[in-house]
Amino acid sequence: MRQFIAPLKAAAVIGIAAAATIARAAGDESDRNAYVVTPLVSNLSGAAAHRDPVLQNAWGIAFSPAGSPFWVNDNVTGCSTLYTGDGTKLGLQVSIPLPGNVVAPGSCQPVDPNNPPNPTPAAPTGIVWNPSAAFLVPGTKIAAVFIFATEDGTLSAWAGGLNPSNNAVLAVDNSASPTAAAGAVYKGLVFGLSAKGGFLYATNFRAGRIDVFGPPGADGQFTPVTTGGGFVDADLPAGYAPFGIANIDGDLFVTYARQNDAKHDDVAGPGHGFVDVFDTDGHLLRRFASRGSLNSPWGVTRASFAFGRFSGRILIGNFGNGRIGAFNNDGTFAGELEDADGNPLAIDGLWTLTLGGGRGSSSDSLYYAAGPNDEVNGSFGTIAPAPGE
């Protein structure tokens, strides 16, 4: 989350360039790459089918394969809000704690960027559903159902049956590790399986590394783990750090963005980005993409096989310019998603890209979360081939 520098803007400039596009005739060859963005939820009136004032800088998305609601992390409001596949908001919203396991009084409430609360709420980023019986919610014998990373350098856990039911519990606090001025900044989080078991992988943007946690024994706690490979890429230029992370077919795709001077946020720009593929023990398998169309890449997923021209391709979303590139399995660039007019599709402040599977959705649908207008506002929605594609 960047420092607030801009007031709330009108819905007309939410920055989703492809919203409400109309496809050309299906037989037009120039239109074979057309996609449509449909915002489902926004904090701005008139910008989506549903309004939720709490949805500010929507970032991570997760759900259980059993069809739970979509859990969407709200980076500005320190919250995780729940929606069905059409954007209908459910009653539960979960506050994410600050370091020290303290929930800010303003958590899960709209934040005025011109008059933010003190203290500001936690800043959740990535979120995962926990498929294992490990990673217990601290102070309980209950396995976490959802786990949250934050830019505050923490991991927190939530499960049903907690009291209070709408608060996550602090599980890892690296906000002052190694020092308060150089504490962890977690931008992304993923779960992965190795021969040694299930682990959590968090992108520590400030430290320029992947922090790994796993339960080595029966205690089920969030224990720091050293991997065999260490997630090292000796050819990565200085000043780039792990930004986003995704598990695709059992391999870990790690995106890299250029650090600013404080090593807290990215420096966007054309060609500012790399993507590597590692195994779950941290061994580099290959460089997947370098510079080119990348611009602070964060979201990575594989498209469904019903996604028009780019069916089955690896999709990489750029936070820096909101564009989405499609790549073949060998990392060769296949093109960018475009709107019906042939312009690059762009979603301002784009973070997560994920296939559907949450309640009331199709697994062929592509969902996104974004923080438009300098991460002040929020958008949760879908991307689909234009009619006739």
C-alpha angles and dihedrals in degrees: 000000000000123000109277108262105152135057122234109286130213118275089247091071100044085126102235097138097189100049115130096002118163119223122233123234112310093238095059106113092202089062098055091108098051120137133175128217116212115190109212101179133019136162088230123085113249095008097103143008090267132033123215114171090199093062099095119152094355106208127156125036128197140160138167120258088239089073105266118167118276109270110211122190115226105207098191098045099042092238146116113218127195128226140170121235092272093051099260108153120230126214101252119083120170125217117220115219127236121232108298090040092272120145112216113238090236095053116132091014128108114271123217105217090209092053109024118183123257113259097030114222122261116282109233119193121162124028132189137191109233111229094182137080089234130081096069120204103256113260093022141071091232120114113235115253096194128022124198132203122203140196085237088075097254142119120210133188136214135186137163115271097043121135112251091030095203099058127083117217125236111250105165126025115187094149090119099033115148089356137340090254093049102037123148121282110199112201100167142019136194139170120230141174125227133169086272096056139264121336142180118231119199125186107231099200096182095050093040095232146095113256111210127201130186142153105251093182143017096290092084094214131147098263123177111246133197113219125214095242101034094216091269126165108182091191096058111115118245115266097038122111139180108280112163131015134194137177110228118176090336096307123107116237109201121192122205128208132184114263124231120227093274090048088228103103137028129258106227123211143128110297093010099137151066134194124207131185119220135176117242091263091061100257115144109241099178147325103259103187137000130198109303109103093359118115113170092323117204115150119067130174142141114254119236119254089252096061103108120241093354098048112154094006125132108256120207119191121207117219088192098064105002094242124136122220125200119216135188119237091264091055098255113144114252099181143275128285110257137193124240091275092057095254120134109268108241131187111191112235094006116190122154127033114185140156117249126259102129121114113305096008140108122241087227092061120097115220128194140190123204145173106215126187097039092319092298096114133042140224133184119182151115139281118207140165111272116256109285094026 
